[in-house]
Amino acid sequence: MTRVLLQYLLPLILPTLLYLGWAWLNQRGSPGGAVERLREGPWFWLVLAGVALMAAALVATALTSGVEPGTRIIAPKYQDGRVIPWRTE
């Protein structure tokens, strides 16, 4: 679950969280301006930045994990009442 949060959700919502934090910090001077700023916010660019960060995280994971090409992967199996985890040869 932690991997899902760090790899998919956090990069996707991080730009929006940063923008909302910035808008909250700057709303102290004008209480009505914060709502208007959020209504007209750069939502398209925030979503685009989130998707780009998520894609970068997925590419980084694909490039830095896995096994060598040609490695034989043996699937996990249930044997004698216990699960034997996967392994490589």
C-alpha positions as CSV (number, residue, x, y, z in Angstrom):
1,M,0.0,0.0,0.0
2,T,2.9,2.4,0.8
3,R,4.3,1.7,-2.7
4,V,1.0,2.6,-4.3
5,L,0.8,5.9,-2.3
6,L,4.4,6.9,-3.1
7,Q,4.4,5.8,-6.7
8,Y,1.0,6.8,-7.9
9,L,-1.0,9.0,-5.6
10,L,1.7,11.3,-4.2
11,P,3.2,12.4,-7.5
12,L,-0.3,12.9,-8.9
13,I,-1.6,15.2,-6.2
14,L,1.7,16.9,-5.1
15,P,1.4,19.9,-7.5
16,T,-2.2,20.5,-6.3
17,L,-1.3,20.2,-2.6
18,L,1.6,22.7,-3.2
19,Y,-0.8,25.1,-5.0
20,L,-3.4,24.8,-2.3
21,G,-0.8,25.5,0.4
22,W,0.5,28.5,-1.5
23,A,-3.1,29.8,-1.9
24,W,-3.8,29.3,1.8
25,L,-0.7,31.1,2.9
26,N,-1.5,34.1,0.6
27,Q,-5.2,34.4,1.5
28,R,-4.5,36.1,4.8
29,G,-4.8,39.6,3.4
30,S,-7.9,39.1,1.3
31,P,-10.5,36.6,2.5
32,G,-12.7,36.8,-0.6
33,G,-9.8,36.6,-3.0
34,A,-8.8,33.1,-2.0
35,V,-12.0,31.6,-3.2
36,E,-11.8,33.4,-6.5
37,R,-8.2,32.4,-6.9
38,L,-9.1,28.7,-6.3
39,R,-12.0,29.0,-8.7
40,E,-9.8,30.3,-11.5
41,G,-6.8,28.2,-10.5
42,P,-4.5,26.6,-13.0
43,W,-6.2,23.2,-12.7
44,F,-5.2,22.0,-16.2
45,W,-1.5,22.7,-15.5
46,L,-1.7,21.1,-12.0
47,V,-3.2,17.9,-13.4
48,L,-0.7,17.9,-16.3
49,A,2.2,18.4,-13.8
50,G,0.8,15.6,-11.6
51,V,0.6,13.2,-14.5
52,A,4.1,14.1,-15.6
53,L,5.5,13.4,-12.1
54,M,3.6,10.1,-11.9
55,A,5.0,9.1,-15.3
56,A,8.5,10.0,-14.2
57,A,8.1,7.9,-11.0
58,L,6.9,4.9,-13.1
59,V,9.8,5.2,-15.5
60,A,12.3,5.5,-12.6
61,T,10.8,2.4,-11.0
62,A,10.9,0.5,-14.3
63,L,14.6,1.4,-14.9
64,T,15.8,0.7,-11.3
65,S,14.0,-2.5,-10.4
66,G,13.5,-5.9,-11.9
67,V,15.8,-8.8,-12.8
68,E,18.4,-9.3,-15.5
69,P,17.1,-10.3,-19.0
70,G,17.1,-14.1,-19.4
71,T,16.7,-14.8,-15.7
72,R,14.4,-17.7,-14.9
73,I,11.6,-16.6,-12.5
74,I,10.0,-19.4,-10.5
75,A,6.5,-18.4,-9.4
76,P,5.3,-18.8,-5.8
77,K,3.6,-22.0,-4.9
78,Y,1.6,-23.6,-2.2
79,Q,3.4,-26.8,-0.9
80,D,2.9,-28.9,2.2
81,G,0.6,-26.3,3.8
82,R,2.8,-23.3,3.3
83,V,3.5,-20.7,0.6
84,I,6.9,-20.9,-1.0
85,P,7.8,-17.4,-2.3
86,W,9.0,-16.7,-5.8
87,R,12.7,-16.8,-6.6
88,T,15.0,-16.5,-9.5
89,E,17.6,-18.8,-10.9
